[in-house]
Amino acid sequence: MAKESSTCWDPRGLLSPPDSLHQITPGAWCNSHLRKAGTQIDNIEEDFRNGLKLMLLLEVISEIVDGNAKMTLGMIWTIILRFAIQDISVEETSAKEGLLLWCQRKTAPYRNVNVQNFHISWKDGLALCALIHRHRPDLIDYAKLRKDDPIGNLNTAFEVAEKFLDIPKMLDAEDIVNTPKPDEKAIMTYVSCFYHAFAGAEQAETAANRICKVLAVNQENEKLMEEYEKLASELLEWIRRTTPWLENRAAEQTMRAMQQKLEDFRDYRRIHKPPRVQEKCQLEINFNTLQTKLRLSNRPAFMPSEGKMVSDIANAWKGLEQVEKGYEEWLLTEIRRLERLDHLAEKFKQKCSMHESWTGGKEDLLSQKDFESASLMEIRALMRKHEAFESDLAAHQDRVEQIAAIAQELNELDYHDAATVNARCQGICDQWDNLGTLTQKRRDALERVEKLWETIDQLYLEFAKRAAPFNNWMDGAMEDLQDMFIVHSIEEIQSLITAHDQFKATLPEADKERMATMGIHSEILKIAQTYGIKLSGINPYTNLSPQDISTKWDTVKHLVPLRDQMLQEEVARQQANERLRRQFAAQANIIGPWIQTKMEEISHVSVDIAGSLEEQMNSLKQYEQNIINYKSNIDKLEGDHQLSQESLIFDNKHTNYTMEHVRVGWEQLLTTIARTINEVENQILTRDAKGISQEQLNEFRASFNHFDRVRPSPTPPRRRFRLISLTKRNGMMDPDDFRACLISMGYDLGEVEFARIMTLVDANNTGVVTFQAFIDFMTRETAETDTAEQVMASFKILASDKNYITVDELRRELPPDQAEYCISRMTRYIGADGSTGALDYISFSSALYGESDL
């Protein structure tokens, strides 16, 4: 009989028959017992409907009328188990286990409470008080309860439950405390009342938690969007302010002013630009992280304001770097031009001074009428003197042409004081023309009276003729020995040294000419002494004296070693420049390949499937730290580059790497490591958010790597940095490889389905599928995300199944900040069943997952 009383009732109100009684109908079995009470049934569905005959049947089969307490309690427990406990289920456990698990979770945070069963765990009353406080903390001050007062704790729980929760007092505190092991069924029955009392609150709490989670995601995403907009605006504004400065090509007139411009440009490169490079990199990382979070939360992609896309910023940055490169080239060109101008201007002044010194008084001399009262000897002397002057004049023609050529070059190079140069050059040319005219007039006059004179002193004449060209040679030699020069290499200075050595080789022959010229003067003195001729001391044919020749010769000999010293000093300077070139080249030839190697190593790490994502992240962080530690080498190379520019070194045959190449490579390396770390971080976010296992990720990565094929480069790589043109795995697949990859993973793809998938993985039609896009697609195929329908269902629970929700309900069920967030964004409900102040949570939930300004 006890076995029959514990049998569960089926949905139609019939007992499930035992296997051995398949031929006995339920109605017949019921009538066999009802006959004892003097009645029977004809139809189970109709006769048991009012419950009277059913109660009579239970009375007969349980012998309640016989006063069997054990059977009576057994039947009551069966009813309690069926209607109060059996429908309790937590995480697919049995009723008893589910109720126990519920109690454990609710009391876990409370001190002195450890629920392990339904008997001794409840003796001190703290577990019951904890259940009440967890759901209604306003009813019990748990902090004041004591473990050594079990009866007081139990009575407190019983009284509060009966007064505020409508749970009758079913147990006695003294019986529970004084019994070694309280009755398990009694405790379960009483605790189940708390479960049913708080079940509604649990459902509301779950719904509120879901909404809070969704709103928290939205608020965080809005904050990231605002930060991106702010950072993008600041970076673009800096580019906008900097570009006009770099586009300014207003040349300065002095070398010092242009060198100051170069120093300002170096400060821009060293101080002002590096933080902006970091901001640009961080902006791209923030954008990628935001898009990943939006994808993971099933939100629409973030579209920045017009002109603030990552591509817009990249284009603006590219334009800035182009202007920057042009500005640097212009600066260096202007410095070379000014250096050349300073050299030419000084050379022009020197030649003009020498020429003006030579022409001083020549016009007055040519305008004299001294031949009108001269004797025959004097006339002939004047004639010979004039011939010597004409020879000297012809020799100076080359210098005048040089002056004119230098003036023309200064004009072509846009010399700032070209007006003064032109005026001085024009004055020299005009004077030169006038000298030619005066010279011709004087010759004509002397020739008219030449036949009147017959005697001439041949020795004076010969001295004058030999002294004049020798004197002119010495003038040229002094000019060459004092000539300024500018060279940029050892070869150029060596060429000047060779020319100087050739000049020194001519000095013995020149000394012979000097001695021969001085010999003529000695012969004059000898004849005068021999024949007692009183000389006036003046050679009638030339203004040059033997003292002039000796003085100039001594000057030439003095200038030769000074020239030697200047050339050797220049050799030392060029050797120092060569050391700077070699020093820079030695570092650049190490740093350039190092950057390339690190780029390749980072690329290998990003596609390696040997370890977990965390191991990849640790490896990339180590690479990042190594790169940061390597910065001192870049700074040292910058220092050597600055020394080279300060020494006006503009070429280096010892290396193919320029500072610009190293800078570009370094910035690309920093960007690559940062982007690679960000990609792995996004993969970790994807894995954790979607519940993808490491084995699945490794499988995805292996499939991707297999089809990320090495393809031949269309053009040979350049000699310098090969950061772009090398062919290798670069984390991308073209559409054909992507199709093959999907087929290999079991996808049955038609053209329409593949086109749909391509719109998901390549929304911008770039023609390639990145590894991140591939992972996003595969995780969408294998994981679930919250949807707008789930959020609507949660709001409907909070709204008590209404199609709208009120402000009071939002503020009662949600935290204050998220409640106000919903109130400020929900539109007014316009349905006919709405009340005053009703809000439309359905359109709000749809907006969270569609096109929206949220």
Secondary structure, DSSP 8 states (H G I E B T S, - for coil): -HHHHTS-B-TTS-B---GGGTTS-HHHHHHHHHGGGT---S-HHHHTTTSHHHHHHHHHHHTGGGT-HHHHHHHHHHHHIIIIITT--STT--HHHHHHHHHHHHHTTSTT----SSSGGGTTSHHHHHHHHHH-TTT--GGG--TT-HHHHHHHHHHHHHHHS-----S-HHHHHHSSS--HHHHHHHHHHHHHHHHHHHHHHHHHHHHHHHHHHHHHHHHHHHHHHHHHHHHHHHHHHHHHHHH-----SSHHHHHHHHHHHHHIIIIIHHHHHHHHHHHHHHHHHHHHHHHHTT-------TT-SHHHHHHHHHHHHHHHHHHHHHHHHHHHHHHHHHHHHHHHHHHHHHHHHHHTTHHHHHT--GGGS--HHHHHHHHHHHHHHHHHHHHTHHHHHHHHHHHHHHHHTT-TTHHHHHHHHHHHHHHHHHHHHHHHHHHHHHHHHHTT-----HHHHHHHHHHHHHHHHHHHHHHHHT-----SSHHHHHHHHHHHHHHHHTHHHHHHHHHHHHHHHHHHHHHHHHHT----S--TT-S--HHHHHHHHHHHHHHHHHHHHHHHHHHHHHHHHHHHHHHHHHHHHHHHHHHHHHHHHHHHHHH--SS-HHHHHHHHHHHHHHHHHTHHHHHHHHHHHHHHHHTT----TT-S--HHHHHHHHHHHHHHHHHHHHHHHHHHHHHHHHT--HHHHHHHHHHHHHHS-----SS---SS--TTT--S--SEE-HHHHHHHHHHTT----HHHHHHHHHHH-TT--S-EEHHHHHHHHHHHH-----HHHHHHHHHHHTTT-SSB-HHHHHHHS-HHHHHHHHHH-EE--STT--TT-EEHHHHHHHHTSS---
